[in-house]
Amino acid sequence: MRDGIRMRHMLAIVPAIALGAACTASGRMALVSKGMRFDRAQLRVKVGQAVELDLRNADAYAHAFDIDALGVHVPLPGSQSARVTFTPAAAGEYDFYCGAPGHRAAGMVGKLVVEP
């Protein structure tokens, strides 16, 4: 019975994670890197809205957060946090990834969706 309850909760959470995180009214959100993955595959923001992204590296080894098209490059030393602020000027989909050697190829990627 207990496993059935746990599974229902997990199934309810999975679609919310799959949809990604939307910016709060203040433009602040968080992203965690752990085990060669980001905890969200998609982030949603609005054109012209200042985005404050709190980044946390939950691993003991280095990661990074990069969005080449927006000039965002943030190193994330092991077990450290950082905050980056940027304002997307155009709608579209932008790839984000971990720029540490081999991490992007291992699947540490996501999409930033900038809505009008």
N, CA, C and O atoms as a GROMACS GRO file, in nm:
protein
  464
    1MET      N    1   0.083  -0.120   0.000
    1MET     CA    2   0.000   0.000   0.000
    1MET      C    3   0.087   0.126   0.000
    1MET      O    4   0.063   0.219  -0.076
    2ARG      N    5   0.187   0.126   0.085
    2ARG     CA    6   0.273   0.243   0.095
    2ARG      C    7   0.342   0.271  -0.039
    2ARG      O    8   0.354   0.387  -0.078
    3ASP      N    9   0.389   0.167  -0.109
    3ASP     CA   10   0.451   0.186  -0.239
    3ASP      C   11   0.352   0.242  -0.340
    3ASP      O   12   0.390   0.322  -0.425
    4GLY      N   13   0.226   0.201  -0.333
    4GLY     CA   14   0.123   0.253  -0.423
    4GLY      C   15   0.102   0.402  -0.403
    4GLY      O   16   0.087   0.476  -0.500
    5ILE      N   17   0.102   0.446  -0.278
    5ILE     CA   18   0.087   0.588  -0.249
    5ILE      C   19   0.208   0.664  -0.300
    5ILE      O   20   0.194   0.769  -0.362
    6ARG      N   21   0.325   0.610  -0.275
    6ARG     CA   22   0.447   0.677  -0.320
    6ARG      C   23   0.447   0.689  -0.472
    6ARG      O   24   0.483   0.794  -0.525
    7MET      N   25   0.406   0.585  -0.543
    7MET     CA   26   0.405   0.586  -0.689
    7MET      C   27   0.306   0.691  -0.741
    7MET      O   28   0.336   0.761  -0.838
    8ARG      N   29   0.190   0.702  -0.679
    8ARG     CA   30   0.092   0.804  -0.723
    8ARG      C   31   0.151   0.943  -0.708
    8ARG      O   32   0.133   1.026  -0.797
    9HIS      N   33   0.221   0.970  -0.598
    9HIS     CA   34   0.283   1.100  -0.578
    9HIS      C   35   0.390   1.126  -0.683
    9HIS      O   36   0.400   1.236  -0.736
   10MET      N   37   0.468   1.025  -0.714
   10MET     CA   38   0.572   1.040  -0.814
   10MET      C   39   0.511   1.067  -0.951
   10MET      O   40   0.561   1.151  -1.025
   11LEU      N   41   0.405   0.998  -0.985
   11LEU     CA   42   0.342   1.018  -1.115
   11LEU      C   43   0.282   1.158  -1.124
   11LEU      O   44   0.278   1.216  -1.232
   12ALA      N   45   0.235   1.211  -1.013
   12ALA     CA   46   0.179   1.347  -1.015
   12ALA      C   47   0.289   1.451  -1.032
   12ALA      O   48   0.264   1.558  -1.088
   13ILE      N   49   0.409   1.420  -0.985
   13ILE     CA   50   0.519   1.515  -0.993
   13ILE      C   51   0.584   1.514  -1.131
   13ILE      O   52   0.624   1.619  -1.180
   14VAL      N   53   0.596   1.399  -1.194
   14VAL     CA   54   0.667   1.387  -1.321
   14VAL      C   55   0.616   1.483  -1.427
   14VAL      O   56   0.699   1.550  -1.489
   15PRO      N   57   0.484   1.496  -1.453
   15PRO     CA   58   0.442   1.591  -1.556
   15PRO      C   59   0.480   1.735  -1.524
   15PRO      O   60   0.512   1.811  -1.615
   16ALA      N   61   0.479   1.774  -1.398
   16ALA     CA   62   0.516   1.910  -1.361
   16ALA      C   63   0.663   1.935  -1.394
   16ALA      O   64   0.698   2.042  -1.442
   17ILE      N   65   0.748   1.838  -1.368
   17ILE     CA   66   0.890   1.853  -1.399
   17ILE      C   67   0.910   1.855  -1.549
   17ILE      O   68   0.989   1.933  -1.600
   18ALA      N   69   0.839   1.770  -1.620
   18ALA     CA   70   0.854   1.761  -1.765
   18ALA      C   71   0.817   1.892  -1.833
   18ALA      O   72   0.874   1.926  -1.937
   19LEU      N   73   0.722   1.965  -1.777
   19LEU     CA   74   0.682   2.092  -1.836
   19LEU      C   75   0.786   2.201  -1.816
   19LEU      O   76   0.785   2.301  -1.888
   20GLY      N   77   0.874   2.184  -1.720
   20GLY     CA   78   0.977   2.284  -1.695
   20GLY      C   79   0.930   2.384  -1.592
   20GLY      O   80   0.819   2.377  -1.539
   21ALA      N   81   1.018   2.477  -1.565
   21ALA     CA   82   0.989   2.579  -1.464
   21ALA      C   83   0.962   2.710  -1.532
   21ALA      O   84   1.035   2.752  -1.622
   22ALA      N   85   0.857   2.774  -1.489
   22ALA     CA   86   0.826   2.907  -1.540
   22ALA      C   87   0.876   3.010  -1.442
   22ALA      O   88   0.883   2.986  -1.321
   23CYS      N   89   0.912   3.124  -1.493
   23CYS     CA   90   0.957   3.235  -1.410
   23CYS      C   91   0.845   3.280  -1.317
   23CYS      O   92   0.728   3.281  -1.356
   24THR      N   93   0.882   3.315  -1.196
   24THR     CA   94   0.784   3.375  -1.107
   24THR      C   95   0.762   3.519  -1.154
   24THR      O   96   0.830   3.566  -1.244
   25ALA      N   97   0.668   3.587  -1.093
   25ALA     CA   98   0.640   3.726  -1.131
   25ALA      C   99   0.765   3.812  -1.114
   25ALA      O  100   0.783   3.910  -1.187
   26SER      N  101   0.851   3.776  -1.019
   26SER     CA  102   0.973   3.852  -0.998
   26SER      C  103   1.082   3.814  -1.096
   26SER      O  104   1.186   3.880  -1.101
   27GLY      N  105   1.063   3.708  -1.174
   27GLY     CA  106   1.164   3.664  -1.269
   27GLY      C  107   1.271   3.576  -1.208
   27GLY      O  108   1.378   3.560  -1.267
   28ARG      N  109   1.246   3.520  -1.091
   28ARG     CA  110   1.345   3.438  -1.021
   28ARG      C  111   1.308   3.290  -1.029
   28ARG      O  112   1.192   3.254  -1.011
   29MET      N  113   1.408   3.206  -1.056
   29MET     CA  114   1.389   3.061  -1.055
   29MET      C  115   1.520   2.994  -1.018
   29MET      O  116   1.624   3.058  -1.008
   30ALA      N  117   1.513   2.862  -0.998
   30ALA     CA  118   1.631   2.787  -0.956
   30ALA      C  119   1.652   2.668  -1.049
   30ALA      O  120   1.559   2.616  -1.110
   31LEU      N  121   1.779   2.627  -1.057
   31LEU     CA  122   1.817   2.511  -1.138
   31LEU      C  123   1.930   2.440  -1.064
   31LEU      O  124   2.026   2.503  -1.021
   32VAL      N  125   1.916   2.308  -1.049
   32VAL     CA  126   2.015   2.228  -0.977
   32VAL      C  127   2.083   2.132  -1.073
   32VAL      O  128   2.017   2.068  -1.155
   33SER      N  129   2.214   2.123  -1.064
   33SER     CA  130   2.290   2.024  -1.141
   33SER      C  131   2.330   1.911  -1.046
   33SER      O  132   2.385   1.934  -0.939
   34LYS      N  133   2.300   1.789  -1.090
   34LYS     CA  134   2.332   1.672  -1.008
   34LYS      C  135   2.338   1.548  -1.096
   34LYS      O  136   2.248   1.523  -1.176
   35GLY      N  137   2.446   1.472  -1.081
   35GLY     CA  138   2.457   1.345  -1.151
   35GLY      C  139   2.453   1.359  -1.302
   35GLY      O  140   2.386   1.280  -1.369
   36MET      N  141   2.522   1.456  -1.358
   36MET     CA  142   2.530   1.477  -1.503
   36MET      C  143   2.395   1.513  -1.564
   36MET      O  144   2.370   1.483  -1.681
   37ARG      N  145   2.310   1.577  -1.485
   37ARG     CA  146   2.179   1.624  -1.533
   37ARG      C  147   2.144   1.756  -1.463
   37ARG      O  148   2.194   1.785  -1.354
   38PHE      N  149   2.059   1.833  -1.528
   38PHE     CA  150   1.993   1.945  -1.461
   38PHE      C  151   1.860   1.893  -1.410
   38PHE      O  152   1.804   1.800  -1.468
   39ASP      N  153   1.807   1.951  -1.303
   39ASP     CA  154   1.681   1.901  -1.249
   39ASP      C  155   1.561   1.943  -1.333
   39ASP      O  156   1.450   1.896  -1.307
   40ARG      N  157   1.581   2.028  -1.431
   40ARG     CA  158   1.474   2.065  -1.524
   40ARG      C  159   1.530   2.064  -1.665
   40ARG      O  160   1.641   2.110  -1.690
   41ALA      N  161   1.453   2.011  -1.757
   41ALA     CA  162   1.494   2.007  -1.897
   41ALA      C  163   1.449   2.131  -1.972
   41ALA      O  164   1.492   2.155  -2.085
   42GLN      N  165   1.362   2.211  -1.909
   42GLN     CA  166   1.310   2.329  -1.977
   42GLN      C  167   1.284   2.439  -1.875
   42GLN      O  168   1.235   2.414  -1.765
   43LEU      N  169   1.319   2.562  -1.915
   43LEU     CA  170   1.288   2.681  -1.837
   43LEU      C  171   1.208   2.774  -1.927
   43LEU      O  172   1.239   2.788  -2.045
   44ARG      N  173   1.104   2.838  -1.873
   44ARG     CA  174   1.020   2.929  -1.951
   44ARG      C  175   1.028   3.069  -1.892
   44ARG      O  176   1.015   3.089  -1.772
   45VAL      N  177   1.051   3.166  -1.982
   45VAL     CA  178   1.061   3.306  -1.941
   45VAL      C  179   0.990   3.392  -2.044
   45VAL      O  180   0.946   3.342  -2.148
   46LYS      N  181   0.978   3.520  -2.015
   46LYS     CA  182   0.914   3.616  -2.106
   46LYS      C  183   1.018   3.709  -2.167
   46LYS      O  184   1.118   3.742  -2.102
   47VAL      N  185   0.996   3.749  -2.290
   47VAL     CA  186   1.082   3.847  -2.355
   47VAL      C  187   1.085   3.974  -2.272
   47VAL      O  188   0.981   4.022  -2.226
   48GLY      N  189   1.204   4.030  -2.254
   48GLY     CA  190   1.219   4.156  -2.183
   48GLY      C  191   1.212   4.148  -2.032
   48GLY      O  192   1.230   4.249  -1.965
   49GLN      N  193   1.185   4.030  -1.978
   49GLN     CA  194   1.178   4.015  -1.833
   49GLN      C  195   1.316   3.977  -1.780
   49GLN      O  196   1.377   3.881  -1.827
   50ALA      N  197   1.364   4.052  -1.683
   50ALA     CA  198   1.491   4.018  -1.619
   50ALA      C  199   1.475   3.884  -1.547
   50ALA      O  200   1.382   3.866  -1.468
   51VAL      N  201   1.564   3.792  -1.574
   51VAL     CA  202   1.561   3.659  -1.514
   51VAL      C  203   1.674   3.648  -1.414
   51VAL      O  204   1.790   3.675  -1.446
   52GLU      N  205   1.642   3.610  -1.291
   52GLU     CA  206   1.741   3.579  -1.189
   52GLU      C  207   1.739   3.428  -1.172
   52GLU      O  208   1.640   3.371  -1.124
   53LEU      N  209   1.847   3.363  -1.210
   53LEU     CA  210   1.854   3.218  -1.204
   53LEU      C  211   1.953   3.177  -1.095
   53LEU      O  212   2.073   3.203  -1.104
   54ASP      N  213   1.899   3.112  -0.991
   54ASP     CA  214   1.982   3.059  -0.884
   54ASP      C  215   2.028   2.920  -0.925
   54ASP      O  216   1.947   2.830  -0.944
   55LEU      N  217   2.158   2.903  -0.938
   55LEU     CA  218   2.217   2.777  -0.982
   55LEU      C  219   2.282   2.709  -0.862
   55LEU      O  220   2.350   2.774  -0.783
   56ARG      N  221   2.260   2.579  -0.850
   56ARG     CA  222   2.323   2.504  -0.740
   56ARG      C  223   2.384   2.377  -0.795
   56ARG      O  224   2.318   2.300  -0.865
   57ASN      N  225   2.509   2.355  -0.764
   57ASN     CA  226   2.579   2.233  -0.802
   57ASN      C  227   2.574   2.139  -0.683
   57ASN      O  228   2.639   2.163  -0.582
   58ALA      N  229   2.496   2.033  -0.694
   58ALA     CA  230   2.481   1.936  -0.586
   58ALA      C  231   2.589   1.828  -0.589
   58ALA      O  232   2.589   1.738  -0.504
   59ASP      N  233   2.680   1.835  -0.685
   59ASP     CA  234   2.788   1.737  -0.696
   59ASP      C  235   2.918   1.794  -0.641
   59ASP      O  236   2.934   1.916  -0.631
   60ALA      N  237   3.011   1.707  -0.607
   60ALA     CA  238   3.141   1.749  -0.555
   60ALA      C  239   3.236   1.792  -0.668
   60ALA      O  240   3.340   1.851  -0.641
   61TYR      N  241   3.201   1.762  -0.792
   61TYR     CA  242   3.284   1.801  -0.907
   61TYR      C  243   3.220   1.919  -0.980
   61TYR      O  244   3.102   1.948  -0.963
   62ALA      N  245   3.300   1.986  -1.062
   62ALA     CA  246   3.258   2.109  -1.129
   62ALA      C  247   3.155   2.085  -1.240
   62ALA      O  248   3.159   1.984  -1.310
   63HIS      N  249   3.064   2.180  -1.252
   63HIS     CA  250   2.969   2.189  -1.362
   63HIS      C  251   2.975   2.333  -1.415
   63HIS      O  252   3.059   2.412  -1.371
   64ALA      N  253   2.888   2.366  -1.507
   64ALA     CA  254   2.876   2.502  -1.558
   64ALA      C  255   2.734   2.519  -1.611
   64ALA      O  256   2.662   2.421  -1.630
   65PHE      N  257   2.695   2.643  -1.635
   65PHE     CA  258   2.567   2.672  -1.698
   65PHE      C  259   2.597   2.769  -1.812
   65PHE      O  260   2.650   2.878  -1.790
   66ASP      N  261   2.561   2.728  -1.933
   66ASP     CA  262   2.595   2.807  -2.052
   66ASP      C  263   2.476   2.819  -2.146
   66ASP      O  264   2.404   2.722  -2.171
   67ILE      N  265   2.455   2.940  -2.197
   67ILE     CA  266   2.361   2.967  -2.306
   67ILE      C  267   2.437   3.054  -2.405
   67ILE      O  268   2.442   3.176  -2.390
   68ASP      N  269   2.496   2.993  -2.505
   68ASP     CA  270   2.581   3.065  -2.598
   68ASP      C  271   2.509   3.182  -2.665
   68ASP      O  272   2.565   3.291  -2.675
   69ALA      N  273   2.386   3.160  -2.710
   69ALA     CA  274   2.312   3.262  -2.785
   69ALA      C  275   2.286   3.388  -2.702
   69ALA      O  276   2.263   3.495  -2.759
   70LEU      N  277   2.288   3.377  -2.570
   70LEU     CA  278   2.263   3.493  -2.484
   70LEU      C  279   2.390   3.540  -2.412
   70LEU      O  280   2.385   3.632  -2.331
   71GLY      N  281   2.502   3.477  -2.443
   71GLY     CA  282   2.628   3.516  -2.379
   71GLY      C  283   2.633   3.485  -2.231
   71GLY      O  284   2.700   3.556  -2.156
   72VAL      N  285   2.564   3.381  -2.188
   72VAL     CA  286   2.562   3.342  -2.047
   72VAL      C  287   2.657   3.225  -2.026
   72VAL      O  288   2.642   3.120  -2.088
   73HIS      N  289   2.756   3.245  -1.939
   73HIS     CA  290   2.855   3.140  -1.909
   73HIS      C  291   2.890   3.151  -1.761
   73HIS      O  292   2.956   3.246  -1.719
   74VAL      N  293   2.845   3.053  -1.683
   74VAL     CA  294   2.864   3.057  -1.538
   74VAL      C  295   2.932   2.928  -1.492
   74VAL      O  296   2.874   2.820  -1.504
   75PRO      N  297   3.054   2.937  -1.439
   75PRO     CA  298   3.117   2.818  -1.382
   75PRO      C  299   3.052   2.783  -1.249
   75PRO      O  300   3.015   2.872  -1.172
   76LEU      N  301   3.040   2.654  -1.222
   76LEU     CA  302   2.982   2.607  -1.095
   76LEU      C  303   3.078   2.508  -1.029
   76LEU      O  304   3.070   2.388  -1.055
   77PRO      N  305   3.167   2.558  -0.945
   77PRO     CA  306   3.257   2.466  -0.874
   77PRO      C  307   3.178   2.364  -0.792
   77PRO      O  308   3.062   2.387  -0.760
   78GLY      N  309   3.242   2.254  -0.760
   78GLY     CA  310   3.176   2.148  -0.683
   78GLY      C  311   3.112   2.199  -0.555
   78GLY      O  312   3.173   2.274  -0.480
   79SER      N  313   2.988   2.157  -0.531
   79SER     CA  314   2.912   2.189  -0.410
   79SER      C  315   2.895   2.340  -0.387
   79SER      O  316   2.885   2.384  -0.272
   80GLN      N  317   2.892   2.418  -0.494
   80GLN     CA  318   2.878   2.563  -0.483
   80GLN      C  319   2.750   2.610  -0.551
   80GLN      O  320   2.686   2.536  -0.626
   81SER      N  321   2.713   2.734  -0.523
   81SER     CA  322   2.597   2.797  -0.585
   81SER      C  323   2.640   2.927  -0.650
   81SER      O  324   2.743   2.985  -0.616
   82ALA      N  325   2.559   2.972  -0.744
   82ALA     CA  326   2.584   3.100  -0.811
   82ALA      C  327   2.449   3.156  -0.856
   82ALA      O  328   2.350   3.083  -0.865
   83ARG      N  329   2.448   3.284  -0.885
   83ARG     CA  330   2.327   3.347  -0.939
   83ARG      C  331   2.367   3.422  -1.066
   83ARG      O  332   2.468   3.492  -1.068
   84VAL      N  333   2.286   3.406  -1.170
   84VAL     CA  334   2.308   3.479  -1.294
   84VAL      C  335   2.181   3.556  -1.326
   84VAL      O  336   2.070   3.506  -1.306
   85THR      N  337   2.198   3.676  -1.377
   85THR     CA  338   2.084   3.758  -1.418
   85THR      C  339   2.103   3.794  -1.565
   85THR      O  340   2.210   3.837  -1.606
   86PHE      N  341   1.997   3.776  -1.643
   86PHE     CA  342   2.000   3.812  -1.784
   86PHE      C  343   1.860   3.849  -1.829
   86PHE      O  344   1.762   3.812  -1.763
   87THR      N  345   1.850   3.921  -1.940
   87THR     CA  346   1.721   3.962  -1.993
   87THR      C  347   1.714   3.924  -2.140
   87THR      O  348   1.780   3.988  -2.223
   88PRO      N  349   1.635   3.822  -2.175
   88PRO     CA  350   1.624   3.784  -2.316
   88PRO      C  351   1.550   3.890  -2.397
   88PRO      O  352   1.443   3.938  -2.357
   89ALA      N  353   1.606   3.927  -2.510
   89ALA     CA  354   1.550   4.034  -2.592
   89ALA      C  355   1.462   3.982  -2.705
   89ALA      O  356   1.389   4.060  -2.767
   90ALA      N  357   1.468   3.852  -2.733
   90ALA     CA  358   1.390   3.797  -2.845
   90ALA      C  359   1.328   3.664  -2.807
   90ALA      O  360   1.388   3.583  -2.736
   91ALA      N  361   1.206   3.641  -2.855
   91ALA     CA  362   1.138   3.514  -2.832
   91ALA      C  363   1.211   3.403  -2.907
   91ALA      O  364   1.278   3.428  -3.008
   92GLY      N  365   1.198   3.283  -2.857
   92GLY     CA  366   1.259   3.168  -2.923
   92GLY      C  367   1.297   3.061  -2.824
   92GLY      O  368   1.269   3.071  -2.705
   93GLU      N  369   1.363   2.959  -2.875
   93GLU     CA  370   1.413   2.851  -2.791
   93GLU      C  371   1.565   2.853  -2.797
   93GLU      O  372   1.624   2.857  -2.904
   94TYR      N  373   1.626   2.850  -2.680
   94TYR     CA  374   1.771   2.858  -2.668
   94TYR      C  375   1.821   2.737  -2.591
   94TYR      O  376   1.765   2.701  -2.488
   95ASP      N  377   1.926   2.674  -2.642
   95ASP     CA  378   1.986   2.560  -2.572
   95ASP      C  379   2.066   2.609  -2.453
   95ASP      O  380   2.142   2.706  -2.463
   96PHE      N  381   2.049   2.541  -2.339
   96PHE     CA  382   2.143   2.560  -2.229
   96PHE      C  383   2.209   2.426  -2.202
   96PHE      O  384   2.152   2.320  -2.231
   97TYR      N  385   2.329   2.430  -2.146
   97TYR     CA  386   2.406   2.307  -2.128
   97TYR      C  387   2.513   2.329  -2.022
   97TYR      O  388   2.540   2.442  -1.980
   98CYS      N  389   2.573   2.220  -1.980
   98CYS     CA  390   2.689   2.226  -1.891
   98CYS      C  391   2.813   2.225  -1.979
   98CYS      O  392   2.835   2.132  -2.057
   99GLY      N  393   2.895   2.330  -1.966
   99GLY     CA  394   3.015   2.344  -2.047
   99GLY      C  395   3.137   2.270  -1.995
   99GLY      O  396   3.243   2.279  -2.055
  100ALA      N  397   3.124   2.197  -1.884
  100ALA     CA  398   3.238   2.118  -1.836
  100ALA      C  399   3.267   2.009  -1.940
  100ALA      O  400   3.174   1.953  -1.998
  101PRO      N  401   3.394   1.979  -1.963
  101PRO     CA  402   3.429   1.881  -2.067
  101PRO      C  403   3.352   1.749  -2.054
  101PRO      O  404   3.352   1.685  -1.949
  102GLY      N  405   3.286   1.712  -2.163
  102GLY     CA  406   3.213   1.586  -2.172
  102GLY      C  407   3.072   1.587  -2.117
  102GLY      O  408   2.996   1.494  -2.144
  103HIS      N  409   3.034   1.688  -2.041
  103HIS     CA  410   2.902   1.689  -1.976
  103HIS      C  411   2.789   1.712  -2.076
  103HIS      O  412   2.684   1.649  -2.066
  104ARG      N  413   2.810   1.800  -2.172
  104ARG     CA  414   2.705   1.824  -2.273
  104ARG      C  415   2.680   1.696  -2.353
  104ARG      O  416   2.565   1.657  -2.375
  105ALA      N  417   2.787   1.631  -2.394
  105ALA     CA  418   2.775   1.506  -2.471
  105ALA      C  419   2.708   1.396  -2.389
  105ALA      O  420   2.645   1.305  -2.445
  106ALA      N  421   2.721   1.403  -2.257
  106ALA     CA  422   2.659   1.304  -2.168
  106ALA      C  423   2.511   1.332  -2.144
  106ALA      O  424   2.444   1.254  -2.076
  107GLY      N  425   2.460   1.443  -2.200
  107GLY     CA  426   2.318   1.471  -2.188
  107GLY      C  427   2.282   1.582  -2.091
  107GLY      O  428   2.164   1.598  -2.058
  108MET      N  429   2.378   1.658  -2.046
  108MET     CA  430   2.350   1.765  -1.952
  108MET      C  431   2.311   1.891  -2.030
  108MET      O  432   2.390   1.985  -2.044
  109VAL      N  433   2.187   1.889  -2.080
  109VAL     CA  434   2.136   1.993  -2.168
  109VAL      C  435   1.991   2.025  -2.134
  109VAL      O  436   1.925   1.950  -2.063
  110GLY      N  437   1.943   2.138  -2.186
  110GLY     CA  438   1.804   2.175  -2.169
  110GLY      C  439   1.768   2.286  -2.265
  110GLY      O  440   1.850   2.328  -2.346
  111LYS      N  441   1.643   2.333  -2.257
  111LYS     CA  442   1.593   2.441  -2.343
  111LYS      C  443   1.542   2.556  -2.257
  111LYS      O  444   1.471   2.535  -2.158
  112LEU      N  445   1.580   2.676  -2.297
  112LEU     CA  446   1.522   2.797  -2.242
  112LEU      C  447   1.420   2.844  -2.344
  112LEU      O  448   1.457   2.878  -2.456
  113VAL      N  449   1.293   2.847  -2.306
  113VAL     CA  450   1.187   2.891  -2.396
  113VAL      C  451   1.152   3.033  -2.356
  113VAL      O  452   1.109   3.059  -2.244
  114VAL      N  453   1.173   3.126  -2.451
  114VAL     CA  454   1.143   3.267  -2.428
  114VAL      C  455   1.016   3.298  -2.504
  114VAL      O  456   1.012   3.295  -2.627
  115GLU      N  457   0.910   3.330  -2.428
  115GLU     CA  458   0.778   3.356  -2.486
  115GLU      C  459   0.758   3.505  -2.506
  115GLU      O  460   0.813   3.587  -2.432
  116PRO      N  461   0.677   3.541  -2.608
  116PRO     CA  462   0.649   3.683  -2.632
  116PRO      C  463   0.580   3.751  -2.514
  116PRO      O  464   0.551   3.870  -2.520
   0.00000   0.00000   0.00000
